[in-house]
Amino acid sequence: MDATGERVGDVLVEGERIADVGEDLRGDRELDASGCVIAPGLVDLHVHLREPGMEEAETIDTGARAAALGGFTAIVAMPNTTPPHDDPAVVAAVLGKGARSCCDVQAAGAITKGREGVQLAPMGELHALGVRIFTDDGACVEAAGVMRAALEYAGSLPDAVVAQHAEDPSLAAGGHMHEGDWSSRLGIPGRPAAAEDTIVARDCILAALTGTRVHVLHLSSAGATEQVRAAKARGLPVTAEAAPHHFTLTDEACASFDPAFKVHPPLRTPDDVAAIKAGLADGTIDAIATDHAPHPTEAKERPFEEAPPGMLGLETALALTLDELVTPAVLDLQTALARLSWGPAAIAGLVDHGGPIVAGAVANLCVFDPARRWTVVPESLASRAGNTPYAGRELRGKVRHTVLRGEPVVVDGCATR
């Protein structure tokens, strides 16, 4: 199944490309896909690989392996590493290691030096290395003037996108979960939805002013979703993504005081979850992105208010999408795959990913069994970390094979390298 629709048949791969699509095809090696969906490889716009600087949580290699096991053939590594992706040498090193992994690893570049929101990073030099998405993710570009300057600079770079972590720090500072009824009951300082809504509204205005593409990272609130919807209705160059945890979990989960449920922006209310689902259904939200954020076990075992925010997501994203969106008919399967594959591929400008499964196309493929049930066991995940909020949850839908440029990097649910 791809953007052109659903067909039944075999896919013949020769070298890095698809040679034929049809019935009763034969090759030197066969991967059994009976009962499975063959789709373009999934694309994740938002992954924290932690390398360089925090390899105890994740490395490019372990993160790429988790991605491949989750059906992803391309991922975009966020710049909040140590040092950050604000230097061409750092980005070149990340891209070099990524090129040797079992997934196509792209690098997002920082908008500002040190991700401090003051002085622009050398965006032109980073763009020359292949960077197309610029973001200070993990930090919001708070100053409107700096964001405007970044958009004007990016507007001169072909296919560049400026992506925003939309949380006004003056409103969100000191908060550890969504500000609302549950934060009041639990006595945990909150981060109001207004922190997200105001930045999204401002950046939509700046997109109109500059004409440059703005991408909203991990959209989580009903208000921000409506801001994006209105911007698109005006024809503004605005796109958005949502993470699986923001359409599967609510702030009530924080009542356990388990830091596995701590994330920024935070889990929000049932009304916000409903708004995210509606946004995915009507196209307001273009992509599902994991915001895969591994942390060492000892860090996530701290008290809730001291633990770092973030959750794993690469190996559970497809199954959660099937369980929470496709099974209850919020999205049909083709639309779900659009949000996981060709939609994000288009935003990132990844022309070899997400395309139709036709002869001549690069063979980046995801083969999954939509009926396969499995239970999330943190110790069995490929990530170095285990901070998943879905531990013990039974999911339906499992990747069977992943093919990267014609090479099977996952076969029968096992990574081959």
Helices and strands as residue ranges (DSSP letters): E 10-14, E 17-22, E 37-40, E 42-47, H 60-69, E 72-77, H 88-98, E 104-107, G 113-115, H 123-128, E 133-134, H 144-154, E 161-164, H 169-172, E 177-178, H 181-186, E 190-191, H 193-210, E 214-216, H 222-233, E 238-242, H 245-248, G 251-256, G 259-261, H 270-282, E 287-288, H 297-300, H 317-321, I 322-326, H 333-340, H 342-348, E 365-375, G 378-380, E 394-404, E 407-411, E 414-415
